[in-house]
Amino acid sequence: MLLKNRLPNQRDNDTLINFIHYPSAMKIKHAPHFLFVFSALAALPLLLSACAEPDDGVIVEIAPPADEVEVSPTINNPASEIWRSGYWSIGKEGGFVWIPGKIIPRPAPTAVWASARWVHHTYGWSFEQGHWQ
């Protein structure tokens, strides 16, 4: 967008915005086009969220295997670290791969970890990543 300071008797059809003497007296040319583009861009996130697949987009037709049994180690400082349990993920070859649990740093003493999980839907299973709450 070009911004130019113009006198009232000067015209430039290629300029979208002309200042008339003072910047506070700004005149917008082609406002309907500008408003249409702005409205379309503003609505884009809503349209994409309505069409998006559940969460991380990983959908499989068969259920993941049962979780493996893990023994969590002793946490030395629970206010600064937690045990993130293991979970099943999808490997590069397309099968399920077990991601072992590990100790991870806690971002705040009151932060709570929501574990990764698989959610059953009528069309298959979707994966939800673990995250802090």
Secondary structure, DSSP 8 states (H G I E B T S, - for coil): --EEEE-TT---TT-SEEEESSTTSEEESSHHHHHHHHHHHHHHHHHHHHHS-STT--EESS-------------S-TTTEEEE--EEEE-TTSSEEEE--EEEE-SSTT--EE--EEEEETTEEEEE--EE-
